[in-house]
Amino acid sequence: MKTLKVTFAGLFLAAAVAMAGEKPSADHIKWMKDLAAQNGAIRKGVDVEKNAKDMQATLKLVGAFWKTRNSEVASKSCGQSYKGAAALVEAGADKDKQMAAMKMIGGGCKGCHDAHRVKISDTENEIK
């Protein structure tokens, strides 16, 4: 019986540790802030092509970060957002194509955030 209790306590502790987040690196925080600024500018119609290209460059860095962590979800999500940013560059003034590209970007961001972001407060997140 004592062995069973110790086993369950160990499993509980392992599960708690696995669910806990970790502080993101300074680089990761910068990339997320860059992506938020790029996305915000795009939504406002400010220098859309430049911000979409900058977004692609940032997403390459984020994708490489998650590749080292072997996250299939994050890699797929970064790829989707990257393709959306590329489609946005190609969309030109076509509003329908712009909207489709923005949905790809947003869907990619959401997929990664759902899988890997732990909200600590209104201004702070951790990664899992």
Phi, psi and omega per residue, in radians:
M1 nan -0.722 3.135
K2 -1.115 -0.681 3.110
T3 -1.101 -0.690 3.116
L4 -1.110 -0.734 3.119
K5 -1.123 -0.752 3.133
V6 -1.119 -0.709 3.124
T7 -1.090 -0.826 3.129
F8 -1.129 -0.671 3.108
A9 -1.103 -0.722 3.107
G10 -1.124 -0.754 3.113
L11 -1.123 -0.711 3.114
F12 -1.086 -0.797 3.126
L13 -1.086 -0.753 3.124
A14 -1.088 -0.720 3.116
A15 -1.138 -0.710 3.136
A16 -1.122 -0.737 3.121
V17 -1.155 -0.711 -3.125
A18 -1.132 -0.555 -3.104
M19 -1.486 -0.280 -3.106
A20 -1.238 2.600 3.108
G21 -1.569 3.012 3.059
E22 -2.224 2.704 3.103
K23 -1.183 2.269 3.095
P24 -1.245 2.685 3.118
S25 -1.193 2.840 3.099
A26 -1.044 -0.667 3.105
D27 -1.082 -0.805 -3.116
H28 -1.082 -0.738 3.106
I29 -1.061 -0.779 3.130
K30 -1.065 -0.780 -3.123
W31 -1.088 -0.718 3.135
M32 -1.152 -0.688 3.095
K33 -1.166 -0.691 3.092
D34 -1.077 -0.808 3.133
L35 -1.082 -0.699 3.122
A36 -1.110 -0.738 3.132
A37 -1.167 -0.735 3.122
Q38 -1.109 -0.781 3.131
N39 -1.105 -0.734 3.123
G40 -1.085 -0.756 3.117
A41 -1.118 -0.736 3.124
I42 -1.068 -0.790 -3.139
R43 -1.078 -0.535 3.114
K44 -1.486 -0.094 -3.135
G45 1.388 0.343 -3.110
V46 -1.586 2.009 3.060
D47 0.764 0.967 -3.001
V48 -0.988 -0.843 -3.089
E49 -1.096 -0.777 3.136
K50 -1.096 -0.804 -3.127
N51 -1.155 -0.609 3.087
A52 -1.157 -0.701 3.100
K53 -1.186 -0.710 3.082
D54 -1.092 -0.668 3.114
M55 -1.075 -0.718 3.110
Q56 -1.057 -0.758 -3.141
A57 -1.110 -0.737 3.128
T58 -1.151 -0.719 -3.138
L59 -1.133 -0.514 3.045
K60 -1.083 -0.733 3.130
L61 -1.164 -0.767 3.137
V62 -1.130 -0.739 3.121
G63 -1.060 -0.726 3.118
A64 -1.136 -0.685 3.096
F65 -1.010 -0.850 -3.080
W66 -1.317 -0.438 3.089
K67 -1.121 -0.658 3.120
T68 -1.182 -0.350 3.112
R69 -1.667 0.073 3.106
N70 0.964 0.724 3.115
S71 -1.699 1.857 3.118
E72 -1.133 -0.685 3.140
V73 -1.078 -0.863 -3.110
A74 -1.148 -0.704 3.122
S75 -1.092 -0.768 3.114
K76 -1.136 -0.722 -3.136
S77 -1.120 -0.777 3.091
C78 -1.074 -0.714 3.109
G79 -1.077 -0.721 3.131
Q80 -1.132 -0.793 3.131
S81 -1.138 -0.677 3.102
Y82 -1.058 -0.805 3.119
K83 -1.107 -0.641 3.086
G84 -1.113 -0.736 3.111
A85 -1.136 -0.693 3.089
A86 -1.122 -0.727 3.115
A87 -1.136 -0.577 3.111
L88 -1.158 -0.711 3.085
V89 -1.055 -0.760 -3.107
E90 -1.294 -0.368 -3.048
A91 -1.155 -0.487 -3.092
G92 1.033 -2.295 -3.099
A93 -1.595 0.023 -3.112
D94 -1.248 1.854 -3.060
K95 -1.088 -0.655 3.127
D96 -1.127 -0.749 3.111
K97 -1.187 -0.635 3.085
Q98 -1.081 -0.788 -3.136
M99 -1.105 -0.724 3.108
A100 -1.100 -0.700 3.125
A101 -1.147 -0.720 3.126
M102 -1.135 -0.606 3.086
K103 -1.154 -0.659 3.092
M104 -1.118 -0.772 3.136
I105 -1.082 -0.885 -3.120
G106 -1.080 -0.694 3.116
G107 -1.123 -0.694 3.101
G108 -1.134 -0.789 3.119
C109 -1.052 -0.804 -3.117
K110 -1.077 -0.740 -3.129
G111 -1.027 -0.761 3.140
C112 -1.253 -0.760 3.140
H113 -1.082 -0.728 3.125
D114 -1.055 -0.655 -3.083
A115 -1.495 -0.529 -2.924
H116 -2.241 -0.033 -3.116
R117 -1.826 2.286 3.056
V118 -2.011 1.999 -3.120
K119 -1.368 2.121 -3.141
I120 -1.660 -0.750 3.117
S121 -2.677 -3.040 3.114
D122 -1.142 -0.352 -3.069
T123 -2.098 -0.026 -3.051
E124 -2.372 2.401 3.085
N125 -2.291 2.748 2.984
E126 -2.099 2.972 3.113
I127 -2.024 2.641 3.085
K128 -2.278 nan nan
